[in-house]
Amino acid sequence: MSALDPKRTIQELQELRALTSDPNTGGAMRVAWTDTWLKARDWLREKASGMPLEIHNDEAGNTWYTLPGKSKKALLIGGHMDSVPNGGWLDGCLNVLAGLEVLRRINDQYQGRPPITVRLVDWADEEGARFGRSLLGSSACSGHATPNADRNRTDKDGIRLEDALRRCGVDIDQMGKSKKELKNAAAYLELHIEQGPVLESLGLPLGAVLGTFGVERHAIKFIGQAAHSGSTPMDKRRDALAAAAKLALEIRPIAHKYGGVCTVGSCVTKPGIVTAVVGECDITLDQRNLSASKLARMYNDAVKASKRFAKEEKCEVSWSHIWNIEPILFNKDLIKMCYDSCVEVAGKAHKLPSGPLHDAAEVARAGVPTVMMFVQSLRGISHNPIEDTKLEHVEMSVRALDRLADKAMAWIQRG
C-alpha cells in the first residue's frame, strides 16, 4: 500500500505550471474553453490513469473522476483547472491535484474498492475570466444554470459563450442535466489557497472556512450638469463625480460597521475631459458579508448615503441591480472536522469566512454538506503571477485534506 505523497502534488503543480504558463510572465493561461485549458485537462486525465476510475464529462463540461465504492453514497472533492489570464500557479489547480493525491491514497488503501464512493470533480469555468460568468459549471450542476442570460455573452474577440462551449462539446441548453451528478453526494470538500492576508497575518498555515460571503453588485449613476470648468463657480456646480466620490469613501465606514467589505471598482465620467465639470458619473459597487441581514443593511445604508450626497451636490442618483448571491454557510460538522484536521497537521488553525466565491458555494446551495479548507497565501495576493504559498504549507494542506477526507468518509458511513 502506497502512502500519501504531498511532494508529488508539488511536483505535479510545477509540471502543470511549466506546461500552461505564459513563457514571458510565468502566469497561468488556463482560461476556460481555450486550447490551453483543454490541454491541461488532458494532462490531468493522464495523471489519473492507473486507477480504476470512471471518468466522464457531464453536460456542463465538468469532469468527474469516480472511484466506485461499496456504497453509492459519495464523498466529493473538487476544484478547477481553469485560471484567469496571467494568473497564479495554485489557484484552483491545487484543489484538484491535492484531491487527486487523496484519491490515490484511498484507492491504494482499499485496493480500489473503498467503503463509499469517492469522486474528484474538475469544475468547468469557475473563474468566468473569458465571458464574465463565474461558477458556470458548478452552478449548472447545482440547478442554477441560466442559459438564456449567458448564451450571448461575448469575449474580447466577439466570440459568443454558446459557440465557445459548443466547440468544447457542451450544449448550453443541456447544461442543467448535470444536476444528476449530485444525486448520491453526501459531502463535498474543497481545498483552496486563501487569496487573502488573514492566515499570513496570524502566522498560521491552515484554516477552516465558515462559508462564503453573500454578494450584492449594483451600478450607480449620478447625473449632474456638464459645464465649463473655468466659468462655473464652485457653489453653482452640479458635479456628478463629487457625489460619487463621497459615496466611494462612505462605503468604507459602512463596511467596518457591519464587518463586511465594500468596493467601488469602476468609475466612468462624462464628458470626461479636463475642461468640463462632470455631468454624469457611473460607478459600480460590490458589497459582501457572511450575514444576509447585515448585507441588506449595508445595501440600505449605501442607498441612503448616495441620496444624501446627490442632494448635497445638486445631482440625481439611480441604482440598477447587476447580480447577487446569498451568503452560504458551510456544514457545522464538516467545519469541525476540517478545523480538527488542520490542528492535527499544523498544531494551530483558524476559522474564517471566504470573501471570494468558490464552486463550494454552489454545491452547498444544492443541499450537499460542504466545507472548504484554506492554506496561507503569501502577501495575500492571487490572480497574479506572483501568487505563492510556502511549499511546506502546500504539503501540510494535502495532509490535512487527506485527514479531513477520512473523517468525512467515516461521518458519511455513520449517517
ABEGO torsion letter per residue (X at the ends): XBBBBAAAAAAAAAAAAAAABBAAAGBBABBBGBAAAAAAAAAAAAAABGBBBBBBBBAAGBBBBBBBBABABBBBBBBBABBBBGBBAABGAAAAAAAAAAAAAAAAAAGGBBABBBBBBBBBGAAGAAAGBBGAAAAAAAGABBAAAAAABBBAAGBBAAAAAAAAGBBAAAAAAAAAAAAABABBBBBBBAGBAAAAAAGBABBBBAEBBBBBBBBBBBBBBBBBAAABBAAABBBAAAAAAAAAAAAAAAAAAAGBBBBBABBBBOAGBAABBBABBBBBBBBBBABAAAAAAAAAAAAAAAAAAAAAAGBBBBBBBABBBBBBBBBAAAAAAAAAAAAAAAGBBBBBBBABBBAAAAAAAAGBBBBBBBBBBBGGBBGBAABBBBAAAAAAAAAAAAAAAAAAAAAAAAX
